Amino acid sequence: MKLKLTWLLTLFMAFVMQFSFAQEKKTVTGTVTTASDELPLPGASVIVKGTSKGQQTDFDGKYSIQVNVGDVLVISYVGMSPAEIKIGASNTYNVALEDGNTLDEVVIVAYGEQKKESVLGAVSTVGAKDIEQVPIGSFDQILKGQSPGLHISSGSGQPGTSAKVRIRGTHSINGGSDPLYILDGVPITANDFATLNANDFENITVLKDAASTSIYGSRGSSGVILITSKRGTSGKSRVKYSTQYGISEIGQLRFEMMTGSEKMIFENWQTPGKWTDEDIATAPNTDWSDIFFRTGITQTHDFSVTGGNDKTQFFTSVGIYDQEGIGLRSDLQRFTARLNLDHKVSDRFKVGVSTSIGYSKSNFISSENGINLNNPFAAVYLSNPYDLPYNEDGSYNTGGVLIGGNALENLETNVSKRADLKLNISGNASLEIVKNVTARVSLGVDYRDRKSETGASPDTYFGQNAGFTGDQGGYSFTNSYIANINALTSLMYSNVFSDVHNVDVAAHVEYYKYHAKSGTFSGFGIDPKRLGYASGITAGTDTNGFIPEVGGGVTQRGLLGIFANAKYNYDSKYFAEFTIRRDASSRFSEANKWGTFYAVAAGWALHNEDFLTADWIDNLKLRASIGTTGNQLGIADFQDEGTYGTASYNGIAGISVASIGNNQLKWEESEKFNVGVDYGLFKNRLRGSLDYYIESISDLFIDQRLSGTSGFTSIDSNVGKMQNKGVDGQITGTVLQKKDFSWSLNFNFNYNKNEITDLGQVDEYELGTSIVREGLAFGSHYAVGWAGVNPANGQALYLDGDGNITDVFSDENALAKWGSYEPTWTGGFGTQINYKGFNVSAQFTWVNDYYRYNNQTFFQENPNFSNFNLSTAMLDIWRTPGQITDIAGFGNNREFSSADIEDASYMRLTNVTIGYTVDPEVLENINLFSGIRVYVQGQNLYTWTNFGGFDPEDDNNIAGYEYPTPRTITFGVDLNF
């Protein structure tokens, strides 16, 4: 890898040099003023477009900068519309900036883009500067705390692992609540982001309400995330190289576990005489965290070139990402490449193409979260400290409760790896048929091929005791692929009448096809010398019993959409928008195949009214929308017909009904209402938005009970209802703006109240450790109340159904008053300070009213599991009558109760960056670099929480022994040529 990287760098630098010479350089000067009163603007930014080369104007608004003929200067100032000037023969360029830059910003929306002023939906955008330079294997985790209503929780710190993403809460019980992801117009598979390079992204737009998502019809119920990659611009080619080097370590350790001597003393309390005084005095004290955790190293290298002329523009990039995880043997290597082209064939005909390829391979830990033979993260805490990882002869110390040796042997000996290849290709062509009428066609493909392999040697304890046929190890290979194909044809009309009537109308036909196929092969009786290869298995016979197992599956589904939308605004004051879509899905029967979805939205830009004369109000827009979206996630592709599977009778293989079909199934439907306000005050130095919403979801997919005579216990039906109601908002303020100094703050939040309002023929049912009940929020914990320990006899005490204290545990006394694992409050806030070439920024995320089962303390503070190591809290176990403690005495079974449900609310310092941009005047004599920036950043630096488990942030309701989220310090350099 290092040799290839050196070769690429050499080739790249040679390529860069071609753009660095033969340029006509000169120094230009000028003054930047306000257009309204011609006052000078001190501290205005003057940047050479496409570079980091630039400066700020002095107290008199003057600047002087060295440029090339043909360069474009971008002049900007907070609260003002930016201006661009192309450098020609003149040496003086004075600029007058207009007020109100934010209203002219272009926002990416569904199937196109709009000026921010005309957007009527609840939409938020995360720009390139907020997602670049963060070394994370899966881009979705970069978005934490960046957008109101967008809650992201990491289920694992394993390299490349995707996060759980929710937009304004949960939208289904048995169906899916993942948003729809669109990359350059092509739907991409959720939770499959390790092969994408976030440095290629120009922006990410989050669509939340019906006005912005109903155009996606049956796929927009849980919100939409639009990802737009970078594209070329006209002018001189610009080259950028960025590199990072990061060091990761485990974050805050929240458990204080017993030492070797403490654990021996504890075991003597339980079994007197088990250990002698000498044993206790000389007890080993193995640091299992030091064995299973390490310092992780991350390196990234990104090259990009962008440029073009009036006809053709291009953007191309190559990225290398290499992460060594903090968990032993976990890693991720990724290579990505992208080429985006746009070409104007004529004034009326344009074409474009976006292509990207990503390849990643990883060694991963497949057993995280479980309490089993090979979970190293459980072994860190549950391995007895007096046990050693190796025997005297150097072999692994395995067997029985020796979870540490078992996990270590499995990690260092056995195989668990994966390789992904991802292609994303899209093309489009647009033709202006007649004036104001344009036809556009686009076709895109998102393809992923995955190969996964696991292997266990017969020489390992795991290979002999994990249930492999013959107990002599095993090997498994799975190959799967997923292909998403999306074709769109559009006809668009846009015109302005009498300078005040702005009309945009579009009609579309969209076809989407999903195809997935997988095959799995498992063999047994492994030759240790060929572990990890299919050739290492023993051929199966009736005699040795090593009969291989094969399996696989294939599925597909299709979606046809016919839709239209119309937009109107009068004199940029009054806005109206209407959308209607008809979708047909192959998942439903002919009777319910089609669904209709709509949205109506209106807006009023008060700042454009003559009666609003306050000069401190730059933007004040009211907007409202109502509409419907649908959901078909969570049911099988052939659920309406039923499926068959393999079976046997009296040892004879056959086929039987595997699932019963329901041809009455139809879409889950969400009706969304949203009212909001966008504002910009004091030259847009204070700007933001505030939204109130109600989402009513009906026809939820819920399992309905069947008579036992049917041979099945339940059937999927449309019977449930749910509601989300809440408020979200964001505010950004420029506190100070001086010549060499600026300071800004940002804050966003979401309050979401969820309630299940109808469950059909039942009032409630249990779902894992939670209960689904009318009147409660989804994810409500369901447990027997904990009442402490009886000081007289050490018995655990609980609450019965009437709230009385009892020493009898019964699931019938379970209550649902312990909160929900779906948070009510989420958000983020941050600050940024710039002084001359220095900048400092910090970003926090926070979650409140959020409760989780702490399965870790259940194991570590439970006398039932005294074979494993325990928390030092167990040293307070009840031993004598009258003792006051929360730890029940020996022989008392500790059951799951409200004692194990903890408030997991938290605030986390997710990112701190300190950077320096080299003064352009220093670079002028080098004649190679147009900009240099160096920086250091920290991620997941500190977490404030009362939660007692590994990490309060997680993607499920039970806190197990997952791969912890690492703390990372990264050093980076950006070079612009």
PyMOL commands that set and color helices and strands:
alter all, ss='L'
color gray80, all
select helices_A, chain A and resi 2-17+102-104+116-118+128-131+139-143+198-200+210-219+260-270+277-281+288-292+376-382+403-413+461-465+469-471+528-530+534-536+590-592+606-608+708-710+811-813+855-860+863-865+872-876+898-900+920-923
alter helices_A, ss='H'
color red, helices_A
select strands_A, chain A and resi 25-34+45-48+54-56+62-68+72-76+83-86+95-97+106-109+112-115+123-127+150-154+163-167+180-183+186-188+201-207+224-229+235-250+296-308+312-324+331-344+349-363+415-434+437-456+474-497+501-524+549-570+574-585+594-605+617-631+643-649+652-659+668-681+686-705+714-737+741-758+764-767+770-773+780-781+786-789+796-799+805-806+825-835+838-848+851-854+901-903+906-917+931-945+958-959+966-976
alter strands_A, ss='S'
color yellow, strands_A
deselect
rebuild
show_as cartoon
